[in-house]
Amino acid sequence: MTHTLGASRSLAPAPPTSRPAARWTAAGGVLAGPLFLAAGLAQGAAREGFDFTRHAISQLALGGAGWIQTVNFLLAGALLVAGAAGLRRVLDGGAGAAWGPLLVGVCGVSFWAAAAFPADAGAGFPAGSPDTATLSGHGAAHMAAGMAGYLALCAAFVVLARPLADRGHRGWAVASRLAPVAVLTGFAGSAASVLAFTAGAGLGLLWLTALTVRLATTPANH
């Protein structure tokens, strides 16, 4: 009899995910973008010779104070990975629960790779650097990591449109499918203006913040 009762307990369904706990663990996805962008803007304003119209935020990892931006990359990556785990709890086995968080996690790992392989100097930053940048191995790895991470993030937006729609946020779902177009348009415009790239990257991170908040604060319709 004792053995039977023990087996019955082991077969009992797991309790549903706690909404407060899920929201707490999803906080990384909410905070990652705003903190990363705020730190980048503050550094860009303070670093001598840095010009947002000529230099990418990634270049802040170069020079004597570059360690600050390196830490910024590492912290953002950690928050994104934590946020991905929280997002999985929020979706709780529903639509997008597998691929959405996984893709956000890939984006987080790409920030760690960007920290490990810094961007190339160029456009006169840091001071004394040539105006024309030469693509190095670590610079190529940095670019590849960034592109892979943002492509994963864009794919996550498309995947997460489904749970948004399932929760009754059809306008948000449409916006989530259109967000990748805006992000990639910014990247495509980087040849003409570095600001276009910065705007596209920033938009992607801020949209992740917005949709994570929306999903975490709206119960699923079971």
N, CA and C atoms as a LAMMPS dump frame, in Angstrom:
ITEM: TIMESTEP
0
ITEM: NUMBER OF ATOMS
666
ITEM: BOX BOUNDS ff ff ff
-5.0000000000000000e+02 5.0000000000000000e+02
-5.0000000000000000e+02 5.0000000000000000e+02
-5.0000000000000000e+02 5.0000000000000000e+02
ITEM: ATOMS id mol type element x y z
1 1 1 N 0.836 -1.207 0
2 1 2 C 0 0 0
3 1 3 C 0.865 1.249 0
4 2 1 N 1.907 1.268 0.831
5 2 2 C 2.805 2.427 0.869
6 2 3 C 3.481 2.632 -0.469
7 3 1 N 3.904 1.498 -1.072
8 3 2 C 4.558 1.592 -2.38
9 3 3 C 3.603 2.162 -3.432
10 4 1 N 2.336 1.747 -3.363
11 4 2 C 1.344 2.216 -4.338
12 4 3 C 1.104 3.705 -4.209
13 5 1 N 1.012 4.157 -2.934
14 5 2 C 0.8 5.585 -2.712
15 5 3 C 1.986 6.399 -3.211
16 6 1 N 3.215 5.887 -2.994
17 6 2 C 4.408 6.589 -3.469
18 6 3 C 4.416 6.69 -4.97
19 7 1 N 4.02 5.618 -5.657
20 7 2 C 3.978 5.645 -7.116
21 7 3 C 2.947 6.633 -7.597
22 8 1 N 1.82 6.709 -6.892
23 8 2 C 0.771 7.64 -7.296
24 8 3 C 1.247 9.072 -7.186
25 9 1 N 2.006 9.335 -6.098
26 9 2 C 2.527 10.7 -5.945
27 9 3 C 3.498 11.047 -7.054
28 10 1 N 4.332 10.107 -7.463
29 10 2 C 5.332 10.385 -8.493
30 10 3 C 4.704 10.626 -9.844
31 11 1 N 3.485 10.036 -10.047
32 11 2 C 2.812 10.207 -11.328
33 11 3 C 1.901 11.415 -11.341
34 12 1 N 1.729 12.064 -10.218
35 12 2 C 0.848 13.224 -10.147
36 12 3 C 1.407 14.357 -10.99
37 13 1 N 0.549 15.126 -11.669
38 13 2 C 1.035 16.228 -12.501
39 13 3 C 1.724 17.29 -11.672
40 14 1 N 2.75 17.896 -12.273
41 14 2 C 3.48 18.965 -11.591
42 14 3 C 2.569 20.161 -11.393
43 15 1 N 2.727 20.911 -10.328
44 15 2 C 1.901 22.095 -10.107
45 15 3 C 2.18 23.136 -11.185
46 16 1 N 1.192 23.942 -11.544
47 16 2 C 1.392 24.955 -12.578
48 16 3 C 2.454 25.96 -12.173
49 17 1 N 3.077 26.521 -13.168
50 17 2 C 4.124 27.508 -12.92
51 17 3 C 3.562 28.712 -12.17
52 18 1 N 4.242 29.143 -11.143
53 18 2 C 3.819 30.31 -10.383
54 18 3 C 4.009 31.557 -11.227
55 19 1 N 2.941 32.325 -11.409
56 19 2 C 3.048 33.539 -12.22
57 19 3 C 4.049 34.541 -11.628
58 20 1 N 4.026 34.803 -10.305
59 20 2 C 5.029 35.736 -9.761
60 20 3 C 6.453 35.253 -9.988
61 21 1 N 6.693 33.936 -9.829
62 21 2 C 8.036 33.399 -10.044
63 21 3 C 8.434 33.533 -11.504
64 22 1 N 7.509 33.274 -12.409
65 22 2 C 7.799 33.384 -13.834
66 22 3 C 8.143 34.829 -14.217
67 23 1 N 7.397 35.764 -13.641
68 23 2 C 7.668 37.171 -13.934
69 23 3 C 9.045 37.58 -13.419
70 24 1 N 9.383 37.07 -12.234
71 24 2 C 10.673 37.434 -11.652
72 24 3 C 11.818 36.925 -12.521
73 25 1 N 11.725 35.676 -12.967
74 25 2 C 12.81 35.111 -13.772
75 25 3 C 12.86 35.724 -15.175
76 26 1 N 11.746 36.266 -15.644
77 26 2 C 11.733 36.918 -16.961
78 26 3 C 12.303 38.326 -16.922
79 27 1 N 12.597 38.822 -15.707
80 27 2 C 13.07 40.202 -15.569
81 27 3 C 14.355 40.461 -16.344
82 28 1 N 15.178 39.428 -16.531
83 28 2 C 16.408 39.622 -17.291
84 28 3 C 16.138 40.114 -18.7
85 29 1 N 15.119 39.538 -19.354
86 29 2 C 14.776 39.975 -20.704
87 29 3 C 14.217 41.377 -20.741
88 30 1 N 13.633 41.806 -19.628
89 30 2 C 13.098 43.17 -19.54
90 30 3 C 14.222 44.18 -19.358
91 31 1 N 15.199 43.838 -18.541
92 31 2 C 16.241 44.791 -18.156
93 31 3 C 17.419 44.847 -19.128
94 32 1 N 17.673 43.76 -19.843
95 32 2 C 18.887 43.668 -20.661
96 32 3 C 19.041 44.833 -21.631
97 33 1 N 18.025 45.089 -22.428
98 33 2 C 18.12 46.136 -23.435
99 33 3 C 18.295 47.525 -22.868
100 34 1 N 17.385 47.964 -21.967
101 34 2 C 17.531 49.314 -21.411
102 34 3 C 18.863 49.544 -20.711
103 35 1 N 19.329 48.551 -19.936
104 35 2 C 20.603 48.728 -19.232
105 35 3 C 21.773 48.79 -20.204
106 36 1 N 21.765 47.92 -21.206
107 36 2 C 22.854 47.906 -22.175
108 36 3 C 22.906 49.226 -22.944
109 37 1 N 21.755 49.7 -23.379
110 37 2 C 21.715 50.94 -24.161
111 37 3 C 22.054 52.152 -23.301
112 38 1 N 21.552 52.183 -22.066
113 38 2 C 21.851 53.307 -21.179
114 38 3 C 23.345 53.387 -20.897
115 39 1 N 23.975 52.233 -20.647
116 39 2 C 25.413 52.218 -20.383
117 39 3 C 26.187 52.657 -21.62
118 40 1 N 25.744 52.217 -22.794
119 40 2 C 26.418 52.613 -24.027
120 40 3 C 26.297 54.103 -24.301
121 41 1 N 25.105 54.653 -24.089
122 41 2 C 24.901 56.088 -24.307
123 41 3 C 25.737 56.915 -23.334
124 42 1 N 25.782 56.478 -22.076
125 42 2 C 26.558 57.207 -21.078
126 42 3 C 28.04 57.186 -21.411
127 43 1 N 28.538 56.034 -21.831
128 43 2 C 29.951 55.946 -22.201
129 43 3 C 30.255 56.786 -23.433
130 44 1 N 29.371 56.703 -24.432
131 44 2 C 29.595 57.466 -25.657
132 44 3 C 29.653 58.957 -25.406
133 45 1 N 28.843 59.424 -24.454
134 45 2 C 28.842 60.846 -24.12
135 45 3 C 30.092 61.24 -23.351
136 46 1 N 30.662 60.291 -22.599
137 46 2 C 31.802 60.605 -21.741
138 46 3 C 33.16 60.354 -22.39
139 47 1 N 33.226 59.424 -23.342
140 47 2 C 34.512 59.05 -23.913
141 47 3 C 34.986 60.091 -24.933
142 48 1 N 36.197 60.562 -24.748
143 48 2 C 36.758 61.567 -25.651
144 48 3 C 36.938 60.984 -27.042
145 49 1 N 36.457 61.736 -28.035
146 49 2 C 36.628 61.337 -29.42
147 49 3 C 35.54 60.427 -29.957
148 50 1 N 34.625 59.972 -29.088
149 50 2 C 33.571 59.087 -29.567
150 50 3 C 32.435 59.906 -30.15
151 51 1 N 31.967 59.497 -31.333
152 51 2 C 30.91 60.213 -32.045
153 51 3 C 29.886 59.188 -32.51
154 52 1 N 28.662 59.305 -32.029
155 52 2 C 27.63 58.327 -32.376
156 52 3 C 27.32 58.298 -33.87
157 53 1 N 27.635 59.368 -34.593
158 53 2 C 27.388 59.379 -36.031
159 53 3 C 28.501 58.698 -36.822
160 54 1 N 29.621 58.398 -36.156
161 54 2 C 30.759 57.782 -36.85
162 54 3 C 31.194 56.451 -36.249
163 55 1 N 30.84 56.22 -34.988
164 55 2 C 31.34 55.044 -34.287
165 55 3 C 30.197 54.184 -33.759
166 56 1 N 30.433 52.873 -33.772
167 56 2 C 29.459 51.925 -33.226
168 56 3 C 29.668 51.766 -31.729
169 57 1 N 28.603 51.46 -31.016
170 57 2 C 28.694 51.271 -29.565
171 57 3 C 29.708 50.179 -29.223
172 58 1 N 29.836 49.188 -30.106
173 58 2 C 30.794 48.101 -29.86
174 58 3 C 32.217 48.608 -29.695
175 59 1 N 32.548 49.713 -30.375
176 59 2 C 33.909 50.245 -30.319
177 59 3 C 34.252 50.828 -28.952
178 60 1 N 33.251 51.022 -28.108
179 60 2 C 33.519 51.513 -26.764
180 60 3 C 34.319 50.5 -25.943
181 61 1 N 34.374 49.244 -26.418
182 61 2 C 35.163 48.228 -25.721
183 61 3 C 36.656 48.369 -25.987
184 62 1 N 37.035 49.344 -26.808
185 62 2 C 38.442 49.573 -27.138
186 62 3 C 39.002 50.694 -26.267
187 63 1 N 40.309 50.721 -26.121
188 63 2 C 40.954 51.794 -25.364
189 63 3 C 41.014 51.505 -23.872
190 64 1 N 41.543 52.472 -23.144
191 64 2 C 41.791 52.291 -21.722
192 64 3 C 40.543 52.016 -20.899
193 65 1 N 39.428 52.64 -21.246
194 65 2 C 38.18 52.433 -20.502
195 65 3 C 37.299 51.376 -21.154
196 66 1 N 37.868 50.634 -22.099
197 66 2 C 37.072 49.667 -22.84
198 66 3 C 36.496 48.548 -21.994
199 67 1 N 37.111 48.288 -20.835
200 67 2 C 36.618 47.209 -19.973
201 67 3 C 35.179 47.447 -19.53
202 68 1 N 34.771 48.713 -19.488
203 68 2 C 33.402 49.009 -19.054
204 68 3 C 32.398 48.441 -20.06
205 69 1 N 32.67 48.654 -21.334
206 69 2 C 31.77 48.131 -22.358
207 69 3 C 31.861 46.613 -22.446
208 70 1 N 33.031 46.061 -22.181
209 70 2 C 33.155 44.601 -22.161
210 70 3 C 32.27 44.014 -21.069
211 71 1 N 32.297 44.618 -19.887
212 71 2 C 31.411 44.187 -18.8
213 71 3 C 29.957 44.382 -19.191
214 72 1 N 29.68 45.464 -19.907
215 72 2 C 28.316 45.729 -20.371
216 72 3 C 27.821 44.6 -21.278
217 73 1 N 28.686 44.144 -22.192
218 73 2 C 28.332 43.018 -23.056
219 73 3 C 28.064 41.765 -22.231
220 74 1 N 28.955 41.475 -21.287
221 74 2 C 28.819 40.268 -20.479
222 74 3 C 27.547 40.297 -19.635
223 75 1 N 27.258 41.442 -19.033
224 75 2 C 26.065 41.568 -18.207
225 75 3 C 24.804 41.426 -19.056
226 76 1 N 24.787 42.096 -20.22
227 76 2 C 23.617 41.995 -21.1
228 76 3 C 23.39 40.554 -21.531
229 77 1 N 24.482 39.844 -21.855
230 77 2 C 24.349 38.45 -22.236
231 77 3 C 23.76 37.608 -21.119
232 78 1 N 24.236 37.835 -19.893
233 78 2 C 23.726 37.082 -18.752
234 78 3 C 22.243 37.375 -18.515
235 79 1 N 21.85 38.633 -18.634
236 79 2 C 20.448 38.996 -18.445
237 79 3 C 19.563 38.383 -19.528
238 80 1 N 20.057 38.353 -20.764
239 80 2 C 19.276 37.771 -21.854
240 80 3 C 19.096 36.268 -21.663
241 81 1 N 20.158 35.588 -21.248
242 81 2 C 20.051 34.147 -21.017
243 81 3 C 19.089 33.87 -19.855
244 82 1 N 19.203 34.646 -18.786
245 82 2 C 18.273 34.486 -17.663
246 82 3 C 16.848 34.802 -18.1
247 83 1 N 16.71 35.857 -18.9
248 83 2 C 15.385 36.225 -19.402
249 83 3 C 14.78 35.149 -20.279
250 84 1 N 15.629 34.462 -21.049
251 84 2 C 15.141 33.365 -21.889
252 84 3 C 14.573 32.243 -21.034
253 85 1 N 15.271 31.929 -19.937
254 85 2 C 14.767 30.901 -19.021
255 85 3 C 13.445 31.338 -18.395
256 86 1 N 13.356 32.604 -18.024
257 86 2 C 12.115 33.112 -17.464
258 86 3 C 10.981 33.112 -18.464
259 87 1 N 11.302 33.445 -19.708
260 87 2 C 10.285 33.458 -20.756
261 87 3 C 9.721 32.062 -20.98
262 88 1 N 10.584 31.061 -20.864
263 88 2 C 10.12 29.679 -21.001
264 88 3 C 9.104 29.338 -19.91
265 89 1 N 9.353 29.833 -18.698
266 89 2 C 8.41 29.601 -17.603
267 89 3 C 7.111 30.362 -17.834
268 90 1 N 7.224 31.567 -18.369
269 90 2 C 6.027 32.369 -18.643
270 90 3 C 5.139 31.666 -19.662
271 91 1 N 5.737 31.135 -20.716
272 91 2 C 4.958 30.475 -21.771
273 91 3 C 4.439 29.11 -21.312
274 92 1 N 5.138 28.484 -20.366
275 92 2 C 4.637 27.302 -19.662
276 92 3 C 4.108 26.213 -20.601
277 93 1 N 4.9 25.86 -21.613
278 93 2 C 4.524 24.778 -22.508
279 93 3 C 3.572 25.173 -23.616
280 94 1 N 3.183 26.432 -23.678
281 94 2 C 2.261 26.881 -24.716
282 94 3 C 2.978 27.171 -26.021
283 95 1 N 2.296 27.885 -26.9
284 95 2 C 2.851 28.229 -28.211
285 95 3 C 4.145 29.011 -28.053
286 96 1 N 5.165 28.622 -28.798
287 96 2 C 6.436 29.334 -28.778
288 96 3 C 7.306 29.043 -27.583
289 97 1 N 6.884 28.135 -26.696
290 97 2 C 7.624 27.9 -25.45
291 97 3 C 8.976 27.257 -25.676
292 98 1 N 9.154 26.574 -26.783
293 98 2 C 10.439 25.925 -27.06
294 98 3 C 11.372 26.858 -27.829
295 99 1 N 10.922 27.289 -28.991
296 99 2 C 11.815 28.047 -29.869
297 99 3 C 11.997 29.5 -29.462
298 100 1 N 10.969 30.134 -28.944
299 100 2 C 11.108 31.54 -28.562
300 100 3 C 12.217 31.767 -27.546
301 101 1 N 12.162 31.119 -26.38
302 101 2 C 13.226 31.287 -25.391
303 101 3 C 14.591 30.836 -25.904
304 102 1 N 14.622 29.753 -26.684
305 102 2 C 15.908 29.269 -27.208
306 102 3 C 16.573 30.334 -28.07
307 103 1 N 15.795 30.982 -28.924
308 103 2 C 16.347 32.009 -29.815
309 103 3 C 16.808 33.239 -29.024
310 104 1 N 16.063 33.61 -27.998
311 104 2 C 16.494 34.719 -27.138
312 104 3 C 17.795 34.344 -26.43
313 105 1 N 17.904 33.098 -26.004
314 105 2 C 19.144 32.635 -25.372
315 105 3 C 20.327 32.694 -26.315
316 106 1 N 20.108 32.347 -27.584
317 106 2 C 21.184 32.452 -28.587
318 106 3 C 21.654 33.892 -28.697
319 107 1 N 20.716 34.82 -28.666
320 107 2 C 21.08 36.242 -28.708
321 107 3 C 21.943 36.598 -27.504
322 108 1 N 21.587 36.074 -26.332
323 108 2 C 22.383 36.344 -25.142
324 108 3 C 23.803 35.824 -25.262
325 109 1 N 23.952 34.605 -25.779
326 109 2 C 25.28 34.027 -25.96
327 109 3 C 26.096 34.853 -26.949
328 110 1 N 25.422 35.432 -27.944
329 110 2 C 26.145 36.254 -28.931
330 110 3 C 26.766 37.488 -28.282
331 111 1 N 26.149 38.001 -27.216
332 111 2 C 26.726 39.142 -26.501
333 111 3 C 28.01 38.722 -25.784
334 112 1 N 28.036 37.504 -25.269
335 112 2 C 29.271 37.005 -24.658
336 112 3 C 30.367 36.865 -25.713
337 113 1 N 29.995 36.379 -26.89
338 113 2 C 30.976 36.244 -27.97
339 113 3 C 31.491 37.618 -28.405
340 114 1 N 30.588 38.608 -28.436
341 114 2 C 30.997 39.961 -28.804
342 114 3 C 31.982 40.537 -27.79
343 115 1 N 31.83 40.144 -26.514
344 115 2 C 32.769 40.591 -25.488
345 115 3 C 34.125 39.915 -25.663
346 116 1 N 34.108 38.653 -26.052
347 116 2 C 35.358 37.896 -26.204
348 116 3 C 36.143 38.325 -27.44
349 117 1 N 35.436 38.775 -28.471
350 117 2 C 36.078 39.181 -29.724
351 117 3 C 35.696 40.636 -30.017
352 118 1 N 36.51 41.591 -29.566
353 118 2 C 36.155 43.012 -29.708
354 118 3 C 36.142 43.473 -31.163
355 119 1 N 35.401 44.545 -31.391
356 119 2 C 35.334 45.154 -32.717
357 119 3 C 36.671 45.778 -33.079
358 120 1 N 36.844 46.065 -34.346
359 120 2 C 38.073 46.723 -34.808
360 120 3 C 38.012 48.22 -34.57
361 121 1 N 39.184 48.815 -34.338
362 121 2 C 39.281 50.271 -34.257
363 121 3 C 39.057 50.851 -35.65
364 122 1 N 38.636 52.096 -35.702
365 122 2 C 38.427 52.741 -36.988
366 122 3 C 37.745 54.076 -36.832
367 123 1 N 37.711 54.836 -37.904
368 123 2 C 37.113 56.171 -37.914
369 123 3 C 37.703 57.056 -36.825
370 124 1 N 38.99 56.837 -36.527
371 124 2 C 39.683 57.681 -35.563
372 124 3 C 39.411 57.366 -34.109
373 125 1 N 38.759 56.235 -33.82
374 125 2 C 38.498 55.86 -32.421
375 125 3 C 38.968 54.442 -32.178
376 126 1 N 39.702 54.24 -31.052
377 126 2 C 40.17 55.231 -30.066
378 126 3 C 41.178 56.206 -30.674
379 127 1 N 41.52 57.227 -29.902
380 127 2 C 42.426 58.267 -30.387
381 127 3 C 43.687 57.648 -30.96
382 128 1 N 44.07 58.137 -32.142
383 128 2 C 45.26 57.632 -32.801
384 128 3 C 44.991 56.51 -33.78
385 129 1 N 43.752 56.007 -33.821
386 129 2 C 43.411 54.942 -34.768
387 129 3 C 43.236 55.525 -36.16
388 130 1 N 43.499 54.736 -37.206
389 130 2 C 43.321 55.231 -38.573
390 130 3 C 41.845 55.444 -38.889
391 131 1 N 41.591 56.293 -39.87
392 131 2 C 40.205 56.531 -40.27
393 131 3 C 39.603 55.314 -40.957
394 132 1 N 40.426 54.554 -41.65
395 132 2 C 39.952 53.364 -42.352
396 132 3 C 40.279 52.125 -41.533
397 133 1 N 39.271 51.342 -41.206
398 133 2 C 39.472 50.138 -40.397
399 133 3 C 39.862 48.964 -41.285
400 134 1 N 40.731 48.125 -40.77
401 134 2 C 41.11 46.881 -41.438
402 134 3 C 40.463 45.734 -40.682
403 135 1 N 39.734 44.891 -41.394
404 135 2 C 39.016 43.814 -40.743
405 135 3 C 39.99 42.74 -40.256
406 136 1 N 40.009 42.523 -38.949
407 136 2 C 40.867 41.51 -38.341
408 136 3 C 40.057 40.247 -38.065
409 137 1 N 40.733 39.21 -37.583
410 137 2 C 40.031 37.984 -37.241
411 137 3 C 39.036 38.19 -36.119
412 138 1 N 39.464 38.903 -35.055
413 138 2 C 38.538 39.126 -33.942
414 138 3 C 37.421 40.082 -34.328
415 139 1 N 37.732 41.016 -35.233
416 139 2 C 36.692 41.924 -35.709
417 139 3 C 35.644 41.189 -36.527
418 140 1 N 36.099 40.238 -37.368
419 140 2 C 35.162 39.44 -38.155
420 140 3 C 34.302 38.571 -37.251
421 141 1 N 34.93 37.997 -36.2
422 141 2 C 34.174 37.166 -35.249
423 141 3 C 33.137 38.002 -34.501
424 142 1 N 33.503 39.242 -34.166
425 142 2 C 32.573 40.145 -33.494
426 142 3 C 31.361 40.422 -34.386
427 143 1 N 31.616 40.709 -35.643
428 143 2 C 30.517 40.992 -36.571
429 143 3 C 29.635 39.766 -36.773
430 144 1 N 30.261 38.592 -36.895
431 144 2 C 29.496 37.359 -37.096
432 144 3 C 28.62 37.058 -35.88
433 145 1 N 29.175 37.276 -34.685
434 145 2 C 28.407 37.034 -33.465
435 145 3 C 27.208 37.968 -33.398
436 146 1 N 27.437 39.239 -33.704
437 146 2 C 26.348 40.203 -33.657
438 146 3 C 25.248 39.874 -34.655
439 147 1 N 25.644 39.511 -35.877
440 147 2 C 24.639 39.198 -36.888
441 147 3 C 23.857 37.951 -36.511
442 148 1 N 24.563 36.911 -36.034
443 148 2 C 23.875 35.678 -35.629
444 148 3 C 22.913 35.949 -34.477
445 149 1 N 23.362 36.761 -33.515
446 149 2 C 22.52 37.052 -32.363
447 149 3 C 21.27 37.82 -32.737
448 150 1 N 21.414 38.807 -33.592
449 150 2 C 20.248 39.609 -33.959
450 150 3 C 19.318 38.878 -34.918
451 151 1 N 19.858 37.997 -35.765
452 151 2 C 18.985 37.168 -36.59
453 151 3 C 18.16 36.237 -35.705
454 152 1 N 18.799 35.688 -34.665
455 152 2 C 18.072 34.838 -33.718
456 152 3 C 16.992 35.64 -32.996
457 153 1 N 17.323 36.883 -32.616
458 153 2 C 16.353 37.72 -31.927
459 153 3 C 15.169 38.041 -32.838
460 154 1 N 15.462 38.346 -34.099
461 154 2 C 14.382 38.631 -35.06
462 154 3 C 13.491 37.411 -35.246
463 155 1 N 14.105 36.235 -35.32
464 155 2 C 13.316 35.01 -35.439
465 155 3 C 12.457 34.796 -34.195
466 156 1 N 13.011 35.134 -33.023
467 156 2 C 12.243 35.009 -31.78
468 156 3 C 11.005 35.895 -31.814
469 157 1 N 11.13 37.086 -32.361
470 157 2 C 9.973 37.984 -32.445
471 157 3 C 8.845 37.349 -33.256
472 158 1 N 9.207 36.702 -34.351
473 158 2 C 8.2 36.056 -35.199
474 158 3 C 7.546 34.893 -34.439
475 159 1 N 8.362 34.093 -33.755
476 159 2 C 7.841 32.957 -32.994
477 159 3 C 6.922 33.432 -31.868
478 160 1 N 7.325 34.494 -31.181
479 160 2 C 6.566 34.969 -30.019
480 160 3 C 5.311 35.743 -30.402
481 161 1 N 5.139 36.003 -31.695
482 161 2 C 3.896 36.638 -32.139
483 161 3 C 2.694 35.734 -31.858
484 162 1 N 2.91 34.418 -31.945
485 162 2 C 1.807 33.474 -31.715
486 162 3 C 1.275 33.536 -30.286
487 163 1 N 2.135 33.418 -29.26
488 163 2 C 1.581 33.532 -27.907
489 163 3 C 0.999 34.906 -27.611
490 164 1 N 1.499 35.944 -28.24
491 164 2 C 0.882 37.26 -28.068
492 164 3 C -0.544 37.257 -28.603
493 165 1 N -0.713 36.672 -29.791
494 165 2 C -2.048 36.594 -30.378
495 165 3 C -2.965 35.72 -29.536
496 166 1 N -2.431 34.611 -29.024
497 166 2 C -3.233 33.703 -28.196
498 166 3 C -3.719 34.377 -26.93
499 167 1 N -2.979 35.379 -26.454
500 167 2 C -3.378 36.11 -25.25
501 167 3 C -4.277 37.293 -25.578
502 168 1 N -4.677 37.42 -26.829
503 168 2 C -5.593 38.48 -27.236
504 168 3 C -4.932 39.76 -27.71
505 169 1 N -3.597 39.769 -27.79
506 169 2 C -2.873 40.977 -28.205
507 169 3 C -2.529 40.886 -29.697
508 170 1 N -3.538 40.971 -30.53
509 170 2 C -3.319 40.767 -31.965
510 170 3 C -2.51 41.908 -32.582
511 171 1 N -2.719 43.128 -32.097
512 171 2 C -1.916 44.247 -32.582
513 171 3 C -0.449 44.06 -32.235
514 172 1 N -0.185 43.588 -31.033
515 172 2 C 1.192 43.304 -30.614
516 172 3 C 1.79 42.193 -31.477
517 173 1 N 0.971 41.206 -31.811
518 173 2 C 1.456 40.099 -32.638
519 173 3 C 1.88 40.594 -34.015
520 174 1 N 1.07 41.476 -34.59
521 174 2 C 1.423 42.044 -35.894
522 174 3 C 2.718 42.853 -35.78
523 175 1 N 2.825 43.665 -34.729
524 175 2 C 4.029 44.474 -34.527
525 175 3 C 5.251 43.597 -34.337
526 176 1 N 5.077 42.449 -33.658
527 176 2 C 6.213 41.563 -33.42
528 176 3 C 6.691 40.921 -34.716
529 177 1 N 5.775 40.723 -35.657
530 177 2 C 6.187 40.182 -36.954
531 177 3 C 6.841 41.254 -37.826
532 178 1 N 6.502 42.519 -37.572
533 178 2 C 7.08 43.617 -38.355
534 178 3 C 8.393 44.126 -37.764
535 179 1 N 8.612 43.909 -36.473
536 179 2 C 9.822 44.406 -35.814
537 179 3 C 11.101 43.943 -36.509
538 180 1 N 11.194 42.673 -36.946
539 180 2 C 12.423 42.259 -37.631
540 180 3 C 12.708 43.067 -38.896
541 181 1 N 11.663 43.503 -39.575
542 181 2 C 11.863 44.316 -40.779
543 181 3 C 12.551 45.628 -40.42
544 182 1 N 12.09 46.259 -39.336
545 182 2 C 12.686 47.52 -38.899
546 182 3 C 14.127 47.32 -38.442
547 183 1 N 14.377 46.236 -37.69
548 183 2 C 15.729 45.967 -37.195
549 183 3 C 16.686 45.737 -38.368
550 184 1 N 16.292 44.885 -39.299
551 184 2 C 17.17 44.551 -40.422
552 184 3 C 17.316 45.72 -41.396
553 185 1 N 16.299 46.571 -41.483
554 185 2 C 16.427 47.781 -42.301
555 185 3 C 17.494 48.697 -41.725
556 186 1 N 17.521 48.805 -40.398
557 186 2 C 18.568 49.597 -39.756
558 186 3 C 19.942 49.041 -40.044
559 187 1 N 20.075 47.722 -39.991
560 187 2 C 21.363 47.104 -40.285
561 187 3 C 21.765 47.36 -41.731
562 188 1 N 20.801 47.262 -42.635
563 188 2 C 21.1 47.482 -44.054
564 188 3 C 21.528 48.922 -44.313
565 189 1 N 21.002 49.855 -43.497
566 189 2 C 21.35 51.26 -43.676
567 189 3 C 22.66 51.658 -43.043
568 190 1 N 23.35 50.701 -42.413
569 190 2 C 24.592 51.036 -41.709
570 190 3 C 25.694 51.48 -42.662
571 191 1 N 25.594 51.084 -43.939
572 191 2 C 26.596 51.514 -44.909
573 191 3 C 26.536 53.026 -45.116
574 192 1 N 25.351 53.584 -44.938
575 192 2 C 25.183 55.025 -45.121
576 192 3 C 25.353 55.778 -43.808
577 193 1 N 24.969 55.153 -42.698
578 193 2 C 25.051 55.834 -41.407
579 193 3 C 25.165 54.818 -40.281
580 194 1 N 26.151 55.008 -39.412
581 194 2 C 26.289 54.136 -38.245
582 194 3 C 25.072 54.269 -37.34
583 195 1 N 24.462 55.441 -37.326
584 195 2 C 23.288 55.653 -36.496
585 195 3 C 22.149 54.709 -36.874
586 196 1 N 22.041 54.367 -38.162
587 196 2 C 20.996 53.447 -38.604
588 196 3 C 21.192 52.081 -37.962
589 197 1 N 22.442 51.631 -37.911
590 197 2 C 22.742 50.35 -37.273
591 197 3 C 22.415 50.401 -35.787
592 198 1 N 22.839 51.488 -35.121
593 198 2 C 22.585 51.642 -33.687
594 198 3 C 21.089 51.658 -33.401
595 199 1 N 20.334 52.362 -34.264
596 199 2 C 18.889 52.437 -34.076
597 199 3 C 18.25 51.066 -34.252
598 200 1 N 18.686 50.31 -35.266
599 200 2 C 18.129 48.981 -35.483
600 200 3 C 18.419 48.046 -34.327
601 201 1 N 19.658 48.062 -33.843
602 201 2 C 20.039 47.209 -32.72
603 201 3 C 19.272 47.597 -31.457
604 202 1 N 19.167 48.9 -31.21
605 202 2 C 18.449 49.371 -30.026
606 202 3 C 16.971 49.02 -30.086
607 203 1 N 16.376 49.156 -31.28
608 203 2 C 14.966 48.817 -31.433
609 203 3 C 14.718 47.347 -31.101
610 204 1 N 15.627 46.475 -31.555
611 204 2 C 15.469 45.059 -31.272
612 204 3 C 15.474 44.77 -29.78
613 205 1 N 16.409 45.36 -29.056
614 205 2 C 16.494 45.123 -27.617
615 205 3 C 15.282 45.692 -26.873
616 206 1 N 14.82 46.863 -27.291
617 206 2 C 13.689 47.481 -26.61
618 206 3 C 12.385 46.747 -26.918
619 207 1 N 12.273 46.204 -28.124
620 207 2 C 11.066 45.432 -28.429
621 207 3 C 11.028 44.153 -27.602
622 208 1 N 12.186 43.541 -27.369
623 208 2 C 12.23 42.374 -26.501
624 208 3 C 11.739 42.736 -25.101
625 209 1 N 12.151 43.893 -24.61
626 209 2 C 11.672 44.353 -23.312
627 209 3 C 10.156 44.46 -23.301
628 210 1 N 9.604 45.114 -24.327
629 210 2 C 8.164 45.357 -24.378
630 210 3 C 7.365 44.069 -24.461
631 211 1 N 7.767 43.149 -25.334
632 211 2 C 6.961 41.931 -25.484
633 211 3 C 7.124 40.988 -24.289
634 212 1 N 8.3 41.02 -23.635
635 212 2 C 8.471 40.2 -22.437
636 212 3 C 7.544 40.685 -21.329
637 213 1 N 7.46 42 -21.155
638 213 2 C 6.531 42.558 -20.169
639 213 3 C 5.099 42.16 -20.501
640 214 1 N 4.732 42.276 -21.771
641 214 2 C 3.356 41.953 -22.174
642 214 3 C 3.024 40.483 -21.922
643 215 1 N 3.939 39.598 -22.275
644 215 2 C 3.693 38.17 -22.066
645 215 3 C 3.677 37.806 -20.588
646 216 1 N 4.579 38.417 -19.811
647 216 2 C 4.692 38.077 -18.394
648 216 3 C 3.522 38.59 -17.569
649 217 1 N 2.823 39.587 -18.068
650 217 2 C 1.739 40.186 -17.291
651 217 3 C 0.358 39.796 -17.807
652 218 1 N 0.326 38.915 -18.799
653 218 2 C -0.96 38.481 -19.343
654 218 3 C -1.072 36.971 -19.245
655 219 1 N -2.035 36.446 -18.536
656 219 2 C -2.172 34.985 -18.432
657 219 3 C -2.575 34.369 -19.759
658 220 1 N -2.129 33.147 -19.965
659 220 2 C -2.484 32.437 -21.187
660 220 3 C -3.943 32.032 -21.142
661 221 1 N -4.546 31.969 -22.319
662 221 2 C -5.936 31.537 -22.413
663 221 3 C -5.974 30.032 -22.658
664 222 1 N -6.135 29.255 -21.603
665 222 2 C -6.162 27.806 -21.712
666 222 3 C -7.589 27.342 -21.963
